[in-house]
């Protein structure tokens, strides 16, 4: 004898099982989509901008042309990490010089000679004892260092002048820092050195008679 009631219960159980399976599939797809969107958002986040033209006021100089010379051979071995910076530190410095050192005279030449544009990362001594185990220590130090010369050659009046420039900026990194946080610190170190170089350049040029035009 065929039991319709038992068959109905079995069918309802199967339907409920299929419904639950579909709901789990939908939830899994939603979660996966959310994670993918989060990953894409993190990937496309632009890195901090090191050189921004709006942050630096151009200087009108008594010269007809500007020549930028890159004499820095960037090492690619530890502790140097400048080759990991984008754009390269020498490119950043050249962009700054092109923007700030503006030829505005009828004769003469400004030569900007880049001697050293280094970014290094070195390990710091670890704390010993219980304090070192329980604290998030500053484990590394990033240092950006810039050395350059500005030469002014003005044939009218036979004037020549030379300014030596040197600037550095260091930032420490905590032990648990992520790769993105390390990258941000590297960029901030380079930006700090550039800000200091800009300030020194203005002070040095202000001491040279007739090199800055109104």
TARAZI-V270754 format. One record per residue. RES is the residue in one small letter. SS is DSSP state (~ for helix, > for strand, _ for the rest). PSI is psi in degrees with one decimal (NA if undefined). NEAR is the number of other ideal C-beta (glycine too) atoms within 10 Angstrom. Layout:
BEGIN
res=RES ss=SS psi=PSI near=NEAR
res=RES ss=SS psi=PSI near=NEAR
END
This chain:
BEGIN
res=x ss=_ psi=132.1 near=2
res=x ss=_ psi=123.9 near=5
res=x ss=_ psi=99.9 near=9
res=x ss=~ psi=-34.3 near=7
res=x ss=~ psi=-44.6 near=7
res=x ss=~ psi=-40.8 near=9
res=x ss=~ psi=-37.4 near=10
res=x ss=~ psi=-39.8 near=10
res=x ss=~ psi=-42.3 near=11
res=x ss=~ psi=-42.5 near=11
res=x ss=~ psi=-39.0 near=10
res=x ss=~ psi=-40.3 near=10
res=x ss=~ psi=-41.7 near=10
res=x ss=~ psi=-41.3 near=10
res=x ss=~ psi=-41.2 near=10
res=x ss=~ psi=-40.7 near=10
res=x ss=~ psi=-43.6 near=10
res=x ss=~ psi=-38.0 near=10
res=x ss=~ psi=-44.7 near=10
res=x ss=~ psi=-40.2 near=10
res=x ss=~ psi=-42.1 near=10
res=x ss=~ psi=-40.4 near=10
res=x ss=~ psi=-40.6 near=10
res=x ss=~ psi=-38.3 near=10
res=x ss=~ psi=-43.8 near=10
res=x ss=~ psi=-44.3 near=10
res=x ss=~ psi=-40.0 near=10
res=x ss=~ psi=-40.8 near=10
res=x ss=~ psi=-39.8 near=10
res=x ss=~ psi=-45.1 near=10
res=x ss=~ psi=-42.4 near=10
res=x ss=~ psi=-40.4 near=10
res=x ss=~ psi=-39.8 near=10
res=x ss=~ psi=-42.6 near=10
res=x ss=~ psi=-40.1 near=10
res=x ss=~ psi=-41.3 near=10
res=x ss=~ psi=-40.3 near=10
res=x ss=~ psi=-41.0 near=10
res=x ss=~ psi=-42.5 near=10
res=x ss=~ psi=-39.7 near=10
res=x ss=~ psi=-42.0 near=9
res=x ss=~ psi=-34.5 near=9
res=x ss=~ psi=-37.6 near=7
res=x ss=_ psi=1.7 near=7
res=x ss=_ psi=119.6 near=9
res=x ss=_ psi=146.6 near=5
res=x ss=_ psi=157.2 near=12
res=x ss=_ psi=138.4 near=13
res=x ss=_ psi=126.2 near=10
res=x ss=_ psi=-51.5 near=24
res=x ss=_ psi=123.6 near=17
res=x ss=_ psi=122.9 near=11
res=x ss=~ psi=-30.5 near=12
res=x ss=~ psi=-20.0 near=6
res=x ss=~ psi=-8.7 near=13
res=x ss=_ psi=127.6 near=16
res=x ss=_ psi=126.6 near=10
res=x ss=_ psi=151.3 near=12
res=x ss=> psi=122.0 near=19
res=x ss=> psi=119.0 near=14
res=x ss=> psi=150.2 near=24
res=x ss=_ psi=73.3 near=21
res=x ss=_ psi=158.8 near=23
res=x ss=_ psi=-29.0 near=15
res=x ss=> psi=157.8 near=11
res=x ss=> psi=130.4 near=16
res=x ss=> psi=128.0 near=14
res=x ss=> psi=124.0 near=17
res=x ss=> psi=128.8 near=14
res=x ss=> psi=100.5 near=16
res=x ss=_ psi=10.5 near=13
res=x ss=_ psi=119.1 near=19
res=x ss=_ psi=105.6 near=7
res=x ss=_ psi=118.4 near=16
res=x ss=_ psi=152.6 near=13
res=x ss=_ psi=11.4 near=9
res=x ss=_ psi=156.3 near=7
res=x ss=_ psi=143.8 near=10
res=x ss=_ psi=10.9 near=15
res=x ss=> psi=132.2 near=14
res=x ss=_ psi=14.1 near=19
res=x ss=~ psi=-28.8 near=20
res=x ss=~ psi=-10.5 near=13
res=x ss=~ psi=-9.5 near=13
res=x ss=_ psi=137.4 near=22
res=x ss=_ psi=121.3 near=11
res=x ss=_ psi=170.0 near=11
res=x ss=_ psi=147.8 near=16
res=x ss=~ psi=-39.9 near=26
res=x ss=~ psi=-33.7 near=21
res=x ss=~ psi=-40.6 near=15
res=x ss=~ psi=-45.3 near=23
res=x ss=~ psi=-39.7 near=24
res=x ss=~ psi=-38.9 near=19
res=x ss=~ psi=-41.0 near=17
res=x ss=~ psi=-47.5 near=22
res=x ss=~ psi=-41.5 near=20
res=x ss=~ psi=-33.8 near=14
res=x ss=~ psi=-40.9 near=17
res=x ss=~ psi=-45.1 near=20
res=x ss=> psi=89.6 near=20
res=x ss=> psi=111.8 near=14
res=x ss=> psi=128.7 near=17
res=x ss=_ psi=13.2 near=14
res=x ss=_ psi=178.6 near=18
res=x ss=_ psi=-13.7 near=9
res=x ss=_ psi=169.2 near=13
res=x ss=_ psi=172.1 near=20
res=x ss=> psi=140.7 near=17
res=x ss=> psi=125.7 near=26
res=x ss=> psi=122.4 near=17
res=x ss=> psi=109.8 near=23
res=x ss=> psi=111.9 near=18
res=x ss=> psi=110.1 near=20
res=x ss=> psi=-36.4 near=15
res=x ss=> psi=126.9 near=16
res=x ss=> psi=76.4 near=27
res=x ss=> psi=142.9 near=20
res=x ss=> psi=122.5 near=24
res=x ss=> psi=156.0 near=17
res=x ss=> psi=121.6 near=18
res=x ss=> psi=152.4 near=11
res=x ss=> psi=144.2 near=10
res=x ss=_ psi=150.6 near=13
res=x ss=_ psi=134.6 near=7
res=x ss=_ psi=144.1 near=10
res=x ss=_ psi=144.1 near=14
res=x ss=_ psi=160.3 near=8
res=x ss=_ psi=-169.3 near=7
res=x ss=~ psi=-32.6 near=8
res=x ss=~ psi=-38.0 near=9
res=x ss=~ psi=-29.7 near=11
res=x ss=~ psi=-29.9 near=9
res=x ss=~ psi=-5.9 near=9
res=x ss=_ psi=153.5 near=11
res=x ss=_ psi=93.6 near=9
res=x ss=_ psi=156.9 near=18
res=x ss=> psi=105.8 near=15
res=x ss=> psi=-22.4 near=16
res=x ss=> psi=160.3 near=18
res=x ss=> psi=129.3 near=17
res=x ss=> psi=128.7 near=23
res=x ss=> psi=127.3 near=18
res=x ss=> psi=131.2 near=30
res=x ss=> psi=131.1 near=19
res=x ss=> psi=131.3 near=27
res=x ss=> psi=131.9 near=18
res=x ss=> psi=167.0 near=24
res=x ss=> psi=142.4 near=16
res=x ss=> psi=121.3 near=21
res=x ss=> psi=132.9 near=15
res=x ss=> psi=120.3 near=20
res=x ss=> psi=111.5 near=16
res=x ss=> psi=105.6 near=20
res=x ss=_ psi=-29.5 near=11
res=x ss=_ psi=107.9 near=11
res=x ss=_ psi=-5.2 near=9
res=x ss=_ psi=39.5 near=7
res=x ss=> psi=137.2 near=15
res=x ss=> psi=146.8 near=11
res=x ss=> psi=152.9 near=17
res=x ss=> psi=135.5 near=13
res=x ss=> psi=123.0 near=18
res=x ss=> psi=129.8 near=11
res=x ss=> psi=140.5 near=20
res=x ss=> psi=128.6 near=15
res=x ss=> psi=145.7 near=19
res=x ss=> psi=154.2 near=16
res=x ss=> psi=132.2 near=19
res=x ss=> psi=145.6 near=14
res=x ss=> psi=137.1 near=17
res=x ss=> psi=157.1 near=13
res=x ss=> psi=132.2 near=20
res=x ss=> psi=158.3 near=14
res=x ss=_ psi=-35.2 near=13
res=x ss=_ psi=11.2 near=9
res=x ss=_ psi=141.2 near=17
res=x ss=_ psi=170.8 near=8
res=x ss=~ psi=-38.7 near=7
res=x ss=~ psi=-37.8 near=11
res=x ss=~ psi=-38.6 near=12
res=x ss=~ psi=-44.0 near=17
res=x ss=~ psi=-39.8 near=16
res=x ss=~ psi=-41.6 near=16
res=x ss=~ psi=-41.2 near=20
res=x ss=~ psi=-46.3 near=24
res=x ss=~ psi=-40.2 near=21
res=x ss=~ psi=-34.8 near=16
res=x ss=~ psi=-43.7 near=25
res=x ss=~ psi=-39.9 near=26
res=x ss=~ psi=-40.8 near=19
res=x ss=~ psi=-41.5 near=19
res=x ss=~ psi=-37.8 near=26
res=x ss=~ psi=-39.5 near=24
res=x ss=~ psi=-42.7 near=14
res=x ss=~ psi=-39.6 near=17
res=x ss=~ psi=-40.3 near=24
res=x ss=~ psi=-44.2 near=17
res=x ss=~ psi=-43.4 near=11
res=x ss=~ psi=-38.7 near=17
res=x ss=~ psi=-44.7 near=22
res=x ss=~ psi=-38.8 near=14
res=x ss=~ psi=-42.8 near=10
res=x ss=~ psi=-44.3 near=16
res=x ss=~ psi=-30.6 near=19
res=x ss=~ psi=-19.1 near=10
res=x ss=_ psi=-7.8 near=9
res=x ss=_ psi=121.6 near=16
res=x ss=_ psi=129.5 near=8
res=x ss=_ psi=11.4 near=13
res=x ss=_ psi=-29.3 near=23
res=x ss=> psi=128.9 near=14
res=x ss=_ psi=149.3 near=13
res=x ss=_ psi=NA near=4
END
